[in-house]
Amino acid sequence: MANSSFGSLLARVGLDWFILALLAMIGLARLFPEPGVQQGPFSLSSLAGYGVSLIFFFYGLRLNFEQLRAGLRNYRLHSVIHLTTFLVFPAVVLAARAVWLTPDTELLWLGIFYVAALPSTVSSSVVMVSIAGGNLPAAIFNASISSLIGVFFTPLWMSYLLSSTGGDYDLGGVIGKLTLQVLVPVVLGLLLNRRLGWFAERHKAYLRYFDQFTILLIVYTAFCESFERRLFADYSAADLLSLAALMLGLFFLIYGFITLVSRLLHFSREDRITALFCGSKKSLVQGSVMANVLFPASVAGIALLPIMMYHALQLIVASILAQAMARQRDTPAPVIQK
């Protein structure tokens, strides 16, 4: 009974076992980094790489051409979501970085910009839109397309940042690796949707656990490398609290921007909700996958820290907002007495 009450309390504030497991993986990497830094075809990092390709294969298997074709019509909504995700987000962080960057926080700013360059998340965006009563087909379409666009736009943005700071960055090689690891499995799954889509739908709950387990493995191996090289030694608890406050401020800034644009464009309530939840969220799945390709193993843990914080905070805040919108929708309008 106590466990059930505790689980209900966590769900009410937007937390679940997965966020707690992410924190546990960081603690495990701090105590036992050796297994995560080993290399080889059957090492933990290699197994995580194989799992990533399977994640995106099953993701493509759940898509179908009819959903994608139907979603193309609402171009104004799509434009707001993707322009915010891939242009407004990075522009805001670049402006803030120019003001507050210091030599001591350069690696953290790299991770913060990485958050801004990532695509939107799929599953939690769709769930929040569904709870709040938004345009669910448009949410599915935009969240799915965002993941595919991110294969190209995220490396482009990271190429711009790293080249501007004098870093060596092989853009073609990065996009090639991501295409093989992400895009090819998605396309293969999409082509097999008619024959095997039923399997992915029937077992989607188990596949979600597989996704989460793979992300936990990626996070563990990334932080093992960072702890092994003592990259967190220079960061205090105050630095991490400041990072969390910055991530929360970024979320609300983008949320406010989308609210304003949605009103100026006279979006319906359903489209406004979809724009808010799809345009303000970032994908931990894509972030975990791309970090292994975009960054050296030695800094991948620090690069992942901001997206992990953003992921946890966006789930908590978005859950509270979605439930408030659902209550507002279900509350009957007051009768005006004449």
N, C-alpha and C positions, 0 to 999 in steps of 0.2 A: 504493500500500500504506500509506504514511504517512497519507494523507488518510482512508483507511478506518479505520485504528487510532484516529485522532483523533476521527472521528465516533462510533466505538464507545465511546470513553471519555466523550464528552459525553452519549451516550444512557444510559450506566450511572449517571451522577450526576443524570439527570433534565433535562439541558440539550439543546437542539436549535438548529438554525439560526435559528429564529424569535426566540428570546430574544436571540441575538447581533445579529439584524437590528433588534430594538427599540432596543438600545444604539446601533447604527449610525445609526438615525433621529434619536436625540437629538443625536449628534455632528454629523450633517448639518444639523440645524436650528440648531445653535450656529454653524456655519461659514457657512451659506447660508440665512438666515431669509427673505429677500425673496420667493421663490416661494410660500412657505406663507402669507403674510399678504395676498396679492392676493385681491380679491373679484370676483365675476361668475359668470354661469351656467356657465362652463367653467373656473373656477378649480379648484385642487386641493381646496380645502375643499368646493366644490359637488360635484365628482366623488366625493369620499368619502361625501357624503350620499346620492348615488344608489346607491353601492355598498352602503351599509348596508341600504337597502330590499331590494336583491337578496339580500343575506345572509339576511335573515329570510324572504323568499319561498321560497328554496331550503330553508331550515330547516323551514318548514311543509310543503313538498313531501315531505320525508322522514318526516314524521309520518303516522300513520293512526289512525282512530277506534278500531280494535280494540285497538291498544296502549294507548291512553288509557283505554279502558273496562276492560281487564284490570288495569290498574295501580291502580284505585280501591279494591281490596279490602283491602290492607294499611294500614289507616288509622293504626295506632299508629306504624309506621315513617314514614309521610308526615308525621304530626304532629311527630315529633321533628326531622326534617330541616327543615321549613319554619319551625317555631317557633324553632329555633336560627338559621337563616339570617336571618330578618326581625325577631326580637325579642331573642334572647340576644346576638347579635353587636353590634347598636347599643347595647344596655344596658351591655355591658362597656366599649365605647369611650367612651360618655358618662360613665361613672364615672371612667375614667382621665383623660379630658379635664378633668373638674372639678378633678382633683388637680394635673395637670402643665401645663395650658395657660398660656402666656405670650404677651404681645403679639407677640413676635418669631416665634413658631411658630403663630400663629393660622391662617394659610393652610394649613400642613401638616396641622394638626388637622382642618381642613375636608376635606382629601383622605383622611385616615385614617377619619373618620366616613363618608365616601362609600364607602370599601371595605366598611365594616360594613353599610351599607344596601343593597348590591348583591345581586342574586340569585346563585345557584350557577352554576358553569360547566357546560356540557353535555358537550362531547367528552372533555375530560381526565378528568372524573368517571367517565364510562362506561368509559373505557379502564382507569383504575386499579382500578375494581370488577371488571372482567373479568380483569385480571392477578392480583388477589388472591383471586379465587374467590368473589365476593359474589353478591348477588341482582341479576342483570343487568337483567331486565325492570323491576324496581322502580327501578333506577338510571336507566334511560331515561325512565321515567315522571316521576320526581321532578325530574330535571335539566330536562326539557322544561317541566313545569308551573312550576318556579321562575322560568324566564325570563319567562313570561307574567304571573305574580304581580308580578314586579319592575317591570313597567310602571306599576303603581299604588303599590306599597309604597315603592319607592325615592324617588320624588318626595314622597310623604307625609312620610317621615323627613327629607328634606332641607328640606322646607317647615318642619317643626318646628324644626330647628336654625337655619335662616337667619332665621326670624321671631323666634326667641328672642334672637337677637343684633342685632335691629334691621334686618335686611336686607329688601329689597323682593322679594317672591317671588310670581309668578303661578302658583299651583298648577294651576288649571284649564287655563291655556294650555300649561303643561309637559306635563300628562297628555294634552292634545289633540294636541300635536306628537308625543309618543311613540306614541300610538295610531295616528296616520297613518303614522309611520315604521317602527314595529315590529309592532304588533298586527294592523293591516290586512293587511300582506304575509304574516304567519304564517297568518292565517285563510284568505286567498286560496290560499296554497300547500296548506293542509290540505284545502280543498274540491276542489283539483285533484289530490290524491294518487292517487286511483284511476286517473286517466288518464295522469298524467305522473310518478308516483312512481318508476317504473322508471328514468326519465332521471336523477333525482337520485341514486338508488342506484348506477347504473352509473358515474356520473361524480363520485362523492363525493370521491375523492382530488383531482381538479382543483378542485372547489368549495371544498375545504378550503384550497387555495392561494389561491383568490380571496378567501376570508374573511380570511386572514392578510395578503394584500396590502392589502386595504381598511383593516385595523387599522393597518398600518404607515403608511398615508397619513394616517389620522386622527391618529396619534401625532406624525408629522412636522409637520403643520399646527398642532396644538395647541402644540407646543414652540416652533415658529417665532414665534408670537405672544408667548409668555412670554419668550423670549430677546430679541425685539425691544424689549420693555418693561423688560428687565433685572430681571425678578422674582426670578431666582436669585442675584442679586449678594450678597444678605445671608445666604446659606446656605453653610456650610463643609462640608468633607469629613466632619468629625466629626458634623455635623447629619445628613448622609445615612446615615452608619453607624449612628447612633442610631435613625433611622427604620427601617432594615433590621432592627435588633435588635428593635424594637417590633413590626414585622410578623411576625417569626418567633415572638416570644412570644405574639402574638395567635393565631396558628395553633395552637400547642401548647396554649394555654389552652382553646380551643374543642374541640380534639381530645380533651383530657382530660375535658372536660364531657360530650361525646357518649359517650365510653367508659363513664363512670360511669352515665349515664342508661340506656344500652343494657343494662348489667348489671342495674340495678334492675328494668328491664322484662323481663328474661330473654329478650332477643332471641337468635335463632339466630345462628350464626357468620356466615352469609350476610347476614342483615339487619343485623348489627352492622357489617360491612364496608361495606355500602351507606350506612348512616347516617354512618359516619366520613368517607367520601370525598365524599359529596354534601353533607353538612352543614357541612364545614369549608372548602370551597373557594368562591372568588368569581370572577365572570366578567369577564375583560378585554374580551371582545366587548361585553357590555352596558355596561361601564364606559366604553369608548371612545365608544360611541354616545350614551349619556345625557349625557356630559360636555359635548358640544356644545350640548345643549338646556338643561341645568341651570345651567351656569356661563357668565359672560361670557368671550369669547374670550381676554381678557387674563390670566385665571387658570386656564384649562383645563389648561395644561401642568402646573402645580403640583398641581392636583386629580388629574391622572392619575398623577403620580409614585408615590404610595403603592400604587395598584392594580397598577402595573407591577412594583413590587418584590414585592408579595404574590404576584402571578402567577408570577414566576420562582421565588420561594422555595417556594411550594406545589407547583410541579411537581417541584422537586428533592427535597423532603422526602417528598411523597406517592409519588414513584417508588421511593424507597428503602424506604418502609414497605410498599408494595404488593408489591415483589419479596420482601421478608422474609416477608410473609404467604403468598405463593405457595410459597416454600421450606418453610415450616412445614406447609402443607397437603400438599405432596408427600412430606414425610418420614414414613415409616411409624412407627407407634407402637411403642415398645420392647416386646419380649416379656418378661413377668415369669416368671422361672423359680421353680417351686415346689419 
